[in-house]
């Protein structure tokens, strides 16, 4: 399975893994899966860290290393895909992750039910 870990699932996997569903926790922990976190999620988390809305010991880089995730950069194709997405979701970070999942054939690990409107594979966090 090829996974894209949404911001909320990324934080829970690192700080409070018990918050994740059993299926999500197993999938994220399974080294046989390709596991990615989007640079868009990292950007969103860093904004929350800088405003004091979030605390994350070790920061995003510590979480990436601890969870053994690959960082998915934002490509031109990802950006162009966002332009053509329906507006089921207004959050720009989530819209980018949806576009990335579509372009890269990834399953998004999230608890955000609005993602379902895009018809992409989801694993409920």
Buried (B, 14 or more C-beta within 10 A) or exposed (E): EEBBBBBBBBBBBBBEEEBBBEEBBEBBBEEEBBBBBBBBBBBBBBEBBEEEEBEBEEBBEEBBEEBEBEEBEBEEEBEEBBEEBEEEBEBEBBBBBBBBBBBBEBBBBBBBEEBEEBEBBBBBB
